[in-house]
Structures are given as structure tokens and as C-alpha cells.
């Protein structure tokens, strides 16, 4: 062993004896001594043996309480194949889902929001009201129920309720019959109480009067106007006769009536071809007897000329 190795061993043993050979942590623990229970200094990582054996056992932490596990539902047996198996499979699906049917409100098993009409308390309530040839629902508001009459819109119905001093929100079945008759009479006299722009027949071209047609009179008046336009041969009347659009709309792509153009052309071509075949066969049959007649006449003339020569 050389001199250098001996010096290294000495330094190593010295460092071990003083506690500096274990690295940075041992050096720090050596520099900052910790006082033990006996008052003497010891390294930080050295544990002191207890005086009594009971103190040596560390206190075990209390085991956490186990959460109660929910009971598992028993699985249903799967059915076999065949019809019985199909039924069993359906039952298994129902048990697997385990959900109650939802109502309209979205809650499981809860009934949906009911939209029932209020039950009237009036003993004389009428569920069906007859007005201007129409049966109206008695549980609807007066203004809305009047729109069930042909020729009466919501605006005209509200105006009629105001003129007749009727609450437009009151159910028409609660209104007395006399008031309903007054409403019907008021609808017939609207031209005298409303401006012409609110009427559906402001000018009668025959009498020049102003009308507001309701009920069956509306359809009759419309039919009479169309027939009059057809009789005078106006542009609108001709368009009505042909079944075409009347108010200047495009007819290239919309409002096409009758058969398709391609079908008509094909049928016309077939008819023309059949007529041509029939016409060509008849003239040929007529020309054949006409050509045979001159051929038969020519030999007869030759025979007549030959007989006089023999006599000579």
C-alpha cells in the first residue's frame, strides 16, 4: 500500500468517526445537534429507545367506517329460445331498465300538464251555439268563437263584440240567446257601421251596393262573380274557364294542369303513324285493279285489228 492510499484511508476513517462521511444530510445533522430526552446530543435520524415496552408500540389509526353498500337486485334469468324465450327476454329488458314511464311534464310517473277547459257553473250554459249557419263551441271566448263563421275574421269579431257590448273574453255559451241573436243581426248590418276597407264585398257591379257576406252567402256571391266574368269573356273569366292562374303568376313551373307534354307528343305521333299506314294501303289496293283493266283492254284491240287483215 502506497503513501497516498494510506493518507486517504486515514482521512476516510476520521470523517466516519466525526459523522461527515454520510453526505450532506449527515453533515447538517452533525452541525445542528438535537437534544434527546436524556439531555445528550444525538443525530437527527437516530431514534431513542423507549424506557417502557408499552410506549414502543405506535398508536394505530382508527379504521375508517365502511360505507353501507346498496343491496344489489338479483338478476333475472334469461329465457330460452323460441316464443317463451322472446317473452322472457322482454321481461329481462323491462327489469334491466327499471325506469318508470315519464309523463309530459318530464318527471317520472308524473302526469303531464292538463289543458282542460274550465267547467262552467251556469246551469243555462250551452255547449254548442248556432249562429249564422255555423255551430260554435260554447267553451271558447266570444271573439274567437265568432271566427268560426265564414267571412268573419278576428278583427271583425272583436269589433262586433264591442258594438254589441259583449265581453270578447267571455265564453259564448254563457251569453244569453237574445244577445247571440243581436250579434247575428249586427254581423248582417256591418256595411252601415264599418268602413268599406273592412268589408269583403265593398262593390256589387250589378247593383252598386256595399255588402259584407257571411256564412253560405259568401260562397254564393263568389260563384256569381266568377260566372259573370265568364259570361262577359273578360281575361279573368277566360283564365277561370281554362283553370289557369288569374292574378298574373308564373305558369312555366307552377300551376301546370293536364297531361305532361311528352305524353301528348308521343300519343300524337303514334296516331299519325297509324293513319299513314292505313292511307297508304288503301291507294295501293285501288291502283292495282286500275292497272289491270288497261292491260286487258290492249290485247282485245289487237285481236280486232288482226281479223280484218285476214279477210283481205
C-alpha angles and dihedrals in degrees: 000000000000130000094257094054091050091053091050092051092050093051091047093051090048092051091048092051092051094042098245098116098076098076135256097320093054091046091052092046089050093050094047106044120199120219115234128207091272091055095248123124118250134170118273095246097050114099119213117231112242121243095228124047093226092062091057093071111084117222111262115228116248113262112248115251112258115241114242109257116224115248112258117234112238114254117246118239116253116242122239127249123289131046093318089049092054091053090048091049091053091051089050091053091050091050091046094053095044091180127134118232114265122234127221091272090063097244119119111261093352120131117247124248109289118227097192118154117245116269110241119234095202111107089208093054115140117210093194121040120193113215130159093345095309132106109230127198108250093208094062125090115269095246093048094043092054090060087071089075114090111251096023119105130185094268094050090045093054091047091049091051091051093048091049092046092240124145105244090210095054117103108257090224090066093054113099118251092244091057091049089053089051090052090053092050090048092053088054092053098046095115089068094050105035133059117257093251090066094055126090095216106034097162130035107201093205102046100014092229128138118240141174106205120206135176119358091347089070094061092043092051093049092051091049092051092051092048091050091053090050092050095052090045094233121168092256091048092052091049089051090051093051093045092238130136113285106197101062100270123156115270101183095091104006132052095027110164134186128025125334116273093236093056092050093051092048093051091047092051092050092049092050092049093051091049091050092053093050092047094049094051094051097054091047091053091049093049094053097066091042091056092047093054097060091046090055092046094054097062091047091056091049091054092053092052091050097056097061091052091057092053092053 
